[in-house]
Amino acid sequence: MNARPQRTHKSGPRPPSLGSNLWTLLALLVLLGLSAGSALLRLGPFNTVANLGIAVIKALLVLTIFMRLKTDNALLRIVASVGFAWLAVMIALGLADVLTRTPLLPPW
């Protein structure tokens, strides 16, 4: 009667390798340098567009590699993509508010 219960693990997705994590870290550092360097350039309104594009790329790298959305189950990918889409809607609404305001002159 000394029967051990059998352990049945469901092996999940394999974690990213150390090399993959280091390449992702290097890419994030390069993108950080690009966004910091673009702040020193006078690009006008393109500066904001470039920095938002760099931020989106960095977020996608973190989502796919560090959060393992590339290899995880479909439900987690759906929830993360809906959250990312909601963030995009909120940014678009905030930009629409800022861009459609009329400047108020001081009363004096």
Kinemage of the C-alpha trace (Angstrom):
@kinemage 1
@onewidth
@group {chain A} dominant
@subgroup {mainchain}
@vectorlist {calphas} color= white
{ca met a 1} P 0.000 0.000 0.000
{ca asn a 2} L 2.966 2.259 -0.417
{ca ala a 3} L 1.900 3.358 -3.853
{ca arg a 4} L 2.993 6.834 -4.731
{ca pro a 5} L 0.602 9.015 -6.635
{ca gln a 6} L 1.858 9.637 -10.107
{ca arg a 7} L 2.778 13.173 -10.858
{ca thr a 8} L 1.406 14.344 -14.109
{ca his a 9} L 2.950 17.650 -15.067
{ca lys a 10} L 1.852 19.448 -18.060
{ca ser a 11} L 5.047 20.796 -19.426
{ca gly a 12} L 4.491 24.373 -20.515
{ca pro a 13} L 6.404 26.304 -23.088
{ca arg a 14} L 10.141 26.314 -22.718
{ca pro a 15} L 11.539 29.559 -21.345
{ca pro a 16} L 13.659 31.662 -23.687
{ca ser a 17} L 17.326 30.818 -23.754
{ca leu a 18} L 19.958 33.023 -22.185
{ca gly a 19} L 21.156 34.062 -25.618
{ca ser a 20} L 17.659 35.138 -26.617
{ca asn a 21} L 17.315 37.178 -23.441
{ca leu a 22} L 20.684 38.823 -23.994
{ca trp a 23} L 19.849 39.709 -27.619
{ca thr a 24} L 16.558 41.186 -26.463
{ca leu a 25} L 18.331 43.166 -23.757
{ca leu a 26} L 20.818 44.454 -26.328
{ca ala a 27} L 17.980 45.459 -28.667
{ca leu a 28} L 16.202 47.264 -25.818
{ca leu a 29} L 19.388 49.124 -24.919
{ca val a 30} L 19.929 50.156 -28.550
{ca leu a 31} L 16.333 51.391 -28.728
{ca leu a 32} L 16.857 53.277 -25.465
{ca gly a 33} L 19.917 54.944 -26.982
{ca leu a 34} L 17.916 55.833 -30.098
{ca ser a 35} L 15.127 57.429 -28.103
{ca ala a 36} L 17.587 59.345 -25.906
{ca gly a 37} L 19.579 60.428 -28.960
{ca ser a 38} L 16.493 61.581 -30.826
{ca ala a 39} L 15.722 63.954 -27.959
{ca leu a 40} L 18.891 65.846 -28.847
{ca leu a 41} L 17.906 66.258 -32.506
{ca arg a 42} L 15.577 68.980 -33.729
{ca leu a 43} L 13.077 66.936 -35.669
{ca gly a 44} L 9.979 69.018 -34.939
{ca pro a 45} L 6.757 66.998 -34.756
{ca phe a 46} L 8.556 63.931 -36.142
{ca asn a 47} L 10.407 63.647 -32.825
{ca thr a 48} L 7.202 62.621 -31.045
{ca val a 49} L 6.273 60.197 -33.804
{ca ala a 50} L 9.726 58.599 -33.773
{ca asn a 51} L 9.767 58.228 -29.998
{ca leu a 52} L 6.271 56.715 -29.943
{ca gly a 53} L 7.350 54.248 -32.630
{ca ile a 54} L 10.431 53.303 -30.629
{ca ala a 55} L 8.286 52.871 -27.505
{ca val a 56} L 5.893 50.566 -29.379
{ca ile a 57} L 8.793 48.431 -30.610
{ca lys a 58} L 10.202 48.189 -27.077
{ca ala a 59} L 6.797 47.208 -25.693
{ca leu a 60} L 6.371 44.525 -28.353
{ca leu a 61} L 9.812 43.106 -27.543
{ca val a 62} L 8.960 42.917 -23.855
{ca leu a 63} L 5.555 41.362 -24.587
{ca thr a 64} L 6.823 38.682 -26.947
{ca ile a 65} L 10.117 37.707 -25.320
{ca phe a 66} L 9.984 38.460 -21.602
{ca met a 67} L 6.261 37.785 -21.134
{ca arg a 68} L 6.524 34.721 -23.413
{ca leu a 69} L 3.456 35.626 -25.436
{ca lys a 70} L 5.021 34.060 -28.509
{ca thr a 71} L 4.878 30.568 -27.056
{ca asp a 72} L 2.151 30.751 -24.416
{ca asn a 73} L -1.487 29.740 -24.750
{ca ala a 74} L -3.940 31.613 -26.952
{ca leu a 75} L -6.060 33.058 -24.147
{ca leu a 76} L -3.106 34.924 -22.669
{ca arg a 77} L -2.182 36.271 -26.102
{ca ile a 78} L -5.753 37.483 -26.637
{ca val a 79} L -5.882 39.227 -23.259
{ca ala a 80} L -2.511 40.893 -23.823
{ca ser a 81} L -3.435 42.066 -27.317
{ca val a 82} L -6.747 43.485 -26.073
{ca gly a 83} L -4.870 45.343 -23.343
{ca phe a 84} L -2.383 46.677 -25.875
{ca ala a 85} L -5.243 47.757 -28.176
{ca trp a 86} L -6.963 49.510 -25.258
{ca leu a 87} L -3.734 51.361 -24.500
{ca ala a 88} L -3.589 52.465 -28.143
{ca val a 89} L -7.186 53.742 -27.925
{ca met a 90} L -6.397 55.685 -24.766
{ca ile a 91} L -3.293 57.245 -26.346
{ca ala a 92} L -5.290 58.179 -29.463
{ca leu a 93} L -8.029 59.801 -27.375
{ca gly a 94} L -5.464 61.721 -25.342
{ca leu a 95} L -3.743 62.932 -28.512
{ca ala a 96} L -7.085 63.943 -30.031
{ca asp a 97} L -7.843 65.985 -26.920
{ca val a 98} L -4.482 67.756 -26.933
{ca leu a 99} L -4.431 68.404 -30.681
{ca thr a 100} L -7.951 69.882 -30.861
{ca arg a 101} L -7.627 72.368 -28.009
{ca thr a 102} L -7.574 76.062 -28.773
{ca pro a 103} L -4.992 78.085 -26.918
{ca leu a 104} L -6.462 80.327 -24.256
{ca leu a 105} L -5.072 83.824 -24.025
{ca pro a 106} L -4.462 85.261 -20.602
{ca pro a 107} L -7.049 87.856 -19.560
{ca trp a 108} L -4.492 90.542 -18.969
